[in-house]
Amino acid sequence: MSRRRDLQRRRSIPGDAACRDHREPLLLFCEDEQVTLCRQCFLSQEHRNHVVRGVHEAAENFRKLFRELLRALKPKLEAAKSLLAEEQENMGMVQAEEQNFKEMVKSEYEMMIRLVTEENEMNFQNLPGYTFNPHLREDNQGLLIKLIAEIEKKYQETLQRLSRLGRENMSKLQQSEVRLYEQIVSLHGVTAELEKKCAEPSFLLLKVRDARALELSGVSLLSQGLEPARITDPSLCQTPGPSKMLELFQRPITLDPKTANSCLVLSEDLRSVKLENVQQEIPGIPDIFDFSASVLGVESFTSGRHYWEVDVEKAANWQLGIFEDSTARLIPKSSEGKILLTGSLMGTKYTLWVFPPLKGIYLEEQIHKVGVFLDYKYGQISFYDVTKRLLIYNFSGLVFKGAVRPIFSLCSPNEGTSADSLSICLPDVFAV
């Protein structure tokens, strides 16, 4: 009778839950061999010295592990989705940035051609007897054509570098998109399988090959980094600035004491400005940098071309640019009417920003001297690295409605003191 009941009990056990050798229920789990056992397997010599647990306890340990993996994988899945969306958005931004930089470079080279043409004509008219000698005009035109051809060549070379860089950036973003998509698919699959496993009966969950493979897949996905594509800023395609030509327009700018913020101290010759008697932080202003410590130049421009250079080496945080005084304000209180270049040293990292709109410019090392060029008629403002004779950034197509004045700003620290200072460089003809 007992043998019959035992046989009926064995036949009632599902195949997956019964031992293949003994047809007894698999109620135990060997941690050493990672296999489920029946009572007779447990009593065998093979598993005598192994760590053996009940299947429910062992299964619960796996569920605990799987839940921990899920808690770690789900945020990573959301982070991967977010990064994928950013990379796809960056594709459009990279193309727009490339086009914007090409337009900026085009306006810079057009300005070079205008300056070369005008300088050439001026030199020609200063030649004795130029009105009576047609050969002089012919030679002069030949020289001008040669100069313009050199400028055009440099322009095309710069465009080619920008196009090549744009293709490289797009390729990196596309590769990143594919990589992130594959990670998202894998993360979706593993998280779904982990959730399914957690809900399975103990004897099914402990199918070791499935459980261990799933665990390894989850751990592997956790170890994979979510790295954005490392794209290269277009500003690395260095554009030469026409420094020699600009020297013709260099002005001996002086600072206007009437417009100086009370935090600033001007030198006796009105060429330098430094921070002193720094005010307390103004409540309600959460900005990291407060550039309200500004002073305007005495000079006011309503026409023509003008260029000035500023030594920024002794300032960690500074702003240079122009202020359009169209509303008869003596002291600018906001960013309205300003075209600015900002330099900020945070720790060991040096960054540049232009405004408006606010835009970061890649920089490999600190700038020591900045040149500012204003072409009022053509509505152009250009900023240069004087030491390296390179263009930093330019604004073109601007429409001025009133007088334009140079502006100089230092960052007021929230607390403590600052030794920051700016110095206007004199043209060579004024230097002693």
RABEL-V146524 format. One line per field, one symbol per residue. ss: DSSP state (a for helix, b for strand, c for the rest). phi: phi as a letter, one per 20 degrees, with the letter a starting at -180 (. if undefined). Layout:
# RABEL-V146524
ss=???
phi=???
This chain:
# RABEL-V146524
ss=caaaaaaaaaaaccaaabccccccbccbbbccccbbbcaaaaacaaaccccbbbaaaaaaaaaaaaaaaaaaaaaaaaaaaaaaaaaaaaaaaaaaaaaaaaaaaaaaaaaaaaaaaaaaaaaaaccccccccaaaaaaaaaaaaaaaaaaaaaaaaaaaaaaaaaaaaaaaaaaaaaaaaaaaaaaaaaaaaaaaaacccaaaaccaaaaaaaaaaaaaaaaccccccccccaaacccbccaaaaaaabccccbcaaaccccbbbcccccbbbbccccccccccccccbbbbbbbbcccbcccbbbbbbbcccccbbbbbbbbcccccccccccccbbbbbbbbbccbbbbbbbcccbbbcccccccbbbbbbbccccbbbbbbccccbbbbbbccccccccbbbbbbbbbccccccccbbbbbccccccc
phi=.ffffffffffffggfddffedldfedcceffelceceffffefffdfdeeccffffffffffffffffffeffffffffffffffffffgffffffffffffffffffffgfffffffffffffeffmffddfffffffffffgffffffffffffffffffffffffffffffffffffffffffgffffffffffeffgfffefggffffffffffffffffddffeedfgffffdfdfffffgfdfdefceegfdffffdceffeldcbceblffffegndeffddeffdbefffcdcamdbbbccedfececbccrcceefdmefdfdbefmddcdddcddmdedcdcdbeffbedfbebfedbddcdddffemcccdceffelcfeacdcmfcedbfdcfccccefffbmccdfbcceeeggfdfe
